[in-house]
Amino acid sequence: MNLPIKLVSVATTIGRAACKAAPKIMAVGGAIASVVAIVEAVNATPEAVKKLEERKENIEKIKEARETLPDYTEKQYKKEMTTQYVGIASDIFTSYGKAMAWWGISMGLFYGSIHIYDKRNKALASTLIAAVDAANADKKKVYDALGEEEADKIFNGIHEVVEEKEVTDEKGKAKTVKTKKTVASDIDKFCTIVWTERDSTWDHIPEFRDNHIIDVCNAYTRKIFGQKNEDGEYLRYPQPNMHVDMNDISREFKDPSDPAYWTQAHQLGGWDINHPDQEVRARWRDVEIPDPDNPKFFIDARIITFNIGGALCPDFVK
């Protein structure tokens, strides 16, 4: 590799690194500029105070002249007072000009840093939601082609496990009892909630769990899309820009102490007025999962999968 090509390669590498680190560089530059502004303001203060004292003395002399000199007109008084007040503004600007310039540079650098971060976050959010839409579309195709049981094996690692236990019967004879368990070991959690018996909202009666899920779906459907009567007419119209994300739904099932369900990804995926289904839907399946505290044992759980779409929080993508 000859020298010119090496120089171009090095310059390109440096340029890419600088572009990647631009927000941090600008933030550091803004901090340095603000420190310089403070130093300049401190250094300029004694001179500014001296000039203001001189202006104050001049104003007092003008007032005294107005009261003591018989030929001192009101016009002269207003003119000279105006000159002094303009001079005060000029003195302040002259004394603190450098400090204000550095403050301007500091604010500009901070704004530039925030603007770059904002643009990058929006781009990342757009990319993420496009990937979510594509993944959901592919997942739906798999469920349609293979059926729910086979697709669950792929996406949630659902499989049958035979558990053997040694028990003693009434006659004192030991025997082995085999029981089948439906176990989920590798659950896709992006648009799925794993509701377990450890959650405070859990009910041990399956019908009550069913009703809770249905009530949540209906409540959020009305919240996002409005409420219709039997003729399809709206009894209650949806609110403008209303959206619901997976974090909102998670609050209806999971405990706040569980951090796994309060993620930025769950804040991006959800529902809004443009959702093609025009309702919040869920399907669920009762399984057992390994106990997080003791993986040798299992706890009851319900996998709830929602029909999330590409709805985004407007603060992320506009």
C-alpha positions in Angstrom: 0.0 0.0 0.0 1.5 3.3 -1.1 1.6 6.4 1.1 -1.4 8.3 -0.5 -3.7 5.2 -0.1 -2.5 4.8 3.5 -3.2 8.5 4.2 -6.7 8.1 2.7 -7.3 5.0 4.8 -6.2 6.6 8.0 -8.2 9.8 7.3 -11.3 7.7 6.6 -10.9 5.7 9.9 -10.4 8.9 11.8 -13.5 10.5 10.1 -15.7 7.5 10.9 -14.5 7.5 14.6 -15.1 11.2 14.9 -18.6 10.9 13.3 -19.5 8.1 15.7 -18.2 10.0 18.7 -19.5 13.4 17.6 -22.3 13.7 20.2 -19.8 13.0 23.0 -17.2 15.3 21.6 -19.8 18.1 21.3 -21.1 17.5 24.8 -17.5 17.7 26.2 -16.9 20.8 24.1 -20.1 22.4 25.5 -19.0 21.7 29.0 -15.5 23.2 28.4 -17.1 26.3 26.7 -19.4 26.8 29.7 -16.5 26.7 32.1 -14.6 29.3 29.9 -17.7 31.5 29.9 -17.9 31.4 33.7 -14.2 32.3 34.0 -14.6 35.2 31.5 -17.7 36.5 33.4 -15.8 36.4 36.7 -12.8 38.2 35.2 -15.0 40.9 33.6 -17.1 41.6 36.7 -14.8 44.1 38.4 -14.4 46.2 35.3 -18.2 46.1 34.7 -18.9 47.2 38.3 -16.5 50.1 37.9 -18.2 51.2 34.7 -21.7 50.9 36.3 -20.6 53.0 39.3 -19.4 55.7 36.9 -22.7 55.6 35.1 -24.5 55.8 38.4 -22.5 59.0 39.3 -23.3 60.5 36.0 -27.0 59.9 36.4 -26.9 61.5 39.9 -25.2 64.6 38.4 -27.8 64.8 35.7 -30.6 64.7 38.2 -28.9 67.3 40.4 -28.4 69.6 37.3 -32.1 69.3 36.5 -33.0 70.5 40.0 -30.4 73.3 40.4 -29.8 74.8 36.9 -32.6 77.1 35.8 -31.8 76.9 32.1 -31.6 73.0 32.1 -34.5 71.9 29.9 -36.5 68.8 30.0 -35.3 67.9 26.5 -31.7 68.0 27.6 -32.5 65.9 30.7 -34.2 63.1 28.6 -31.4 63.2 26.0 -28.6 62.8 28.6 -30.5 60.2 30.6 -31.1 58.2 27.5 -27.4 58.4 26.7 -26.5 57.0 30.1 -28.9 54.1 29.9 -27.7 53.2 26.4 -24.2 53.5 27.8 -25.0 51.0 30.6 -26.2 48.4 28.1 -23.1 49.1 25.9 -20.8 48.7 29.0 -22.5 45.4 30.0 -22.2 44.0 26.5 -18.6 45.2 26.1 -17.6 43.8 29.5 -19.4 40.5 29.2 -19.1 40.1 25.4 -16.6 37.3 25.5 -18.5 35.5 28.3 -21.8 35.7 26.3 -20.0 34.4 23.1 -18.7 31.4 25.0 -22.1 30.8 26.5 -23.5 30.8 22.9 -20.9 28.4 21.8 -21.6 26.1 24.8 -25.4 26.1 24.1 -24.8 25.5 20.4 -22.6 22.5 21.2 -25.1 21.0 23.7 -28.0 21.5 21.3 -26.0 19.8 18.5 -25.2 16.9 20.7 -28.8 16.4 21.8 -30.0 16.8 18.1 -27.6 14.1 16.9 -28.6 11.7 19.7 -32.3 12.4 18.9 -31.8 11.7 15.2 -30.0 8.5 16.0 -32.6 7.3 18.5 -35.4 7.9 15.9 -33.4 6.0 13.3 -32.8 3.1 15.7 -36.5 3.0 16.7 -37.6 3.0 13.1 -35.3 0.1 12.3 -36.4 -1.8 15.4 -40.1 -1.4 14.6 -39.6 -2.5 11.0 -37.8 -5.6 12.2 -40.7 -6.2 14.7 -43.3 -5.9 11.9 -41.3 -8.3 9.7 -40.8 -10.8 12.5 -44.5 -10.8 13.4 -45.5 -11.3 9.8 -43.1 -14.3 9.5 -44.3 -15.7 12.9 -47.9 -15.5 11.7 -47.0 -17.4 8.5 -45.4 -20.1 10.6 -48.5 -20.4 12.9 -50.8 -20.5 9.9 -48.7 -23.1 8.1 -47.9 -25.4 11.1 -50.6 -24.8 13.5 -50.4 -23.4 17.0 -49.0 -26.5 18.7 -46.1 -27.0 16.3 -45.3 -23.3 16.1 -45.2 -23.0 19.9 -42.6 -25.6 19.9 -40.4 -23.4 17.7 -41.0 -20.0 19.2 -41.5 -20.8 22.9 -39.6 -24.1 23.3 -42.8 -25.9 24.4 -42.4 -29.7 24.8 -43.7 -32.6 26.9 -41.7 -33.7 29.9 -42.3 -37.0 31.7 -41.6 -36.5 35.4 -41.0 -39.6 37.5 -41.6 -39.7 41.3 -41.0 -42.4 43.8 -44.0 -42.9 46.0 -45.0 -45.4 48.7 -48.5 -46.9 48.6 -50.7 -47.9 51.5 -49.0 -51.3 51.8 -45.6 -49.7 52.1 -44.6 -50.7 48.6 -42.5 -48.3 46.6 -43.5 -47.5 43.1 -42.7 -45.0 40.3 -45.4 -42.6 39.2 -45.0 -40.9 35.8 -46.7 -37.6 35.0 -46.6 -35.6 31.8 -45.9 -31.9 32.0 -46.2 -29.3 29.2 -43.0 -27.2 29.7 -41.9 -24.0 28.1 -38.1 -23.5 28.2 -37.2 -20.9 25.6 -39.9 -18.3 25.4 -39.9 -15.4 22.9 -40.7 -12.5 25.2 -40.9 -9.6 22.8 -44.7 -9.6 22.3 -45.4 -12.3 24.9 -46.1 -12.1 28.6 -45.2 -15.0 30.9 -47.8 -14.8 33.6 -46.9 -17.0 36.5 -48.3 -18.1 39.9 -45.7 -15.9 41.5 -47.4 -12.7 40.2 -49.9 -11.0 42.5 -52.6 -10.8 39.7 -52.5 -14.6 39.2 -55.6 -16.6 40.0 -55.5 -20.4 40.5 -58.9 -20.8 38.8 -58.3 -21.0 35.0 -61.7 -19.4 34.2 -60.8 -16.4 36.3 -57.5 -16.1 34.5 -59.4 -16.3 31.1 -61.7 -13.5 32.2 -58.9 -11.2 33.3 -57.2 -11.5 29.9 -60.4 -10.9 28.1 -61.2 -7.8 30.3 -57.7 -6.4 29.7 -58.1 -6.8 25.9 -61.5 -5.2 25.8 -60.5 -2.3 28.0 -57.5 -1.4 25.9 -59.5 -1.9 22.7 -62.1 0.7 23.8 -59.3 3.0 24.9 -57.5 2.9 21.6 -60.2 2.3 19.0 -63.3 3.6 20.8 -66.5 1.8 21.5 -69.2 0.8 19.0 -72.8 -0.2 19.3 -74.5 -3.2 17.5 -74.9 -1.1 14.4 -71.2 -0.3 14.2 -71.7 3.3 15.3 -69.2 4.8 17.7 -70.6 5.4 21.2 -67.3 6.7 22.3 -64.6 8.0 20.0 -60.9 7.2 20.4 -58.6 9.9 21.6 -56.3 11.5 19.0 -52.8 10.0 18.9 -53.8 7.4 21.5 -51.3 4.5 21.6 -50.7 1.6 24.0 -47.4 -0.2 24.3 -46.5 -3.6 25.7 -45.3 -2.0 29.0 -48.9 -0.8 29.5 -50.3 -4.3 29.0 -47.6 -5.8 31.2 -48.8 -3.7 34.1 -52.0 -5.6 34.1 -50.2 -8.9 34.7 -46.7 -8.6 36.0 -45.4 -7.2 39.3 -43.5 -3.9 39.2 -40.6 -5.7 40.8 -40.0 -7.7 37.7 -37.6 -5.7 35.5 -37.7 -8.1 32.6 -40.9 -6.6 31.3 -40.2 -2.9 31.6 -38.0 -2.5 28.5 -37.5 0.1 25.7 -38.4 -2.5 23.2 -41.8 -3.1 24.9 -42.3 0.7 24.9 -41.9 0.7 21.1 -44.2 -2.2 20.1 -47.9 -2.0 20.6 -51.1 -0.6 19.2 -52.5 2.6 17.8 -55.5 3.8 15.8 -53.9 2.5 12.6 -53.5 -1.1 13.8 -55.0 -3.4 11.0 -56.9 -5.6 13.5 -58.6 -2.6 15.2 -58.6 -4.4 18.5 -56.3 -5.8 21.1 -56.3 -9.6 20.8 -54.5 -12.3 22.8 -54.1 -16.0 22.7 -52.8 -18.0 25.6 -51.6 -21.4 26.7 -51.1 -22.9 30.2 -47.7 -24.4 30.7 -45.1 -25.0 33.4 -41.8 -23.3 33.5 -38.6 -24.0 35.5 -38.8 -22.2 38.9 -36.3 -19.3 38.7 -35.3 -19.9 42.4 -34.9 -23.7 41.9 -34.7 -24.9 38.3 -35.2 -28.5 39.4 -38.8 -27.7 40.1 -41.6 -26.2 38.0 -44.2 -23.5 38.6 -47.5 -22.9 36.8 -47.5 -20.3 34.1 -49.5 -19.0 31.2 -48.0 -17.7 28.0 -50.0 -14.8 26.6 -49.2 -13.7 23.1 -50.6 -10.4 21.7 -51.2 -9.1 18.2 -48.9 -6.1 18.5 -48.2 -4.0 15.5 -45.8 -1.3 14.5 -47.3 1.3 16.7 -44.7 3.7 18.2 -44.6 6.1 20.9 -44.7 9.6 19.1 -41.8 10.7 21.3 -39.6 8.2 19.6 -40.6 8.6 16.0 -42.5 11.5 14.5 
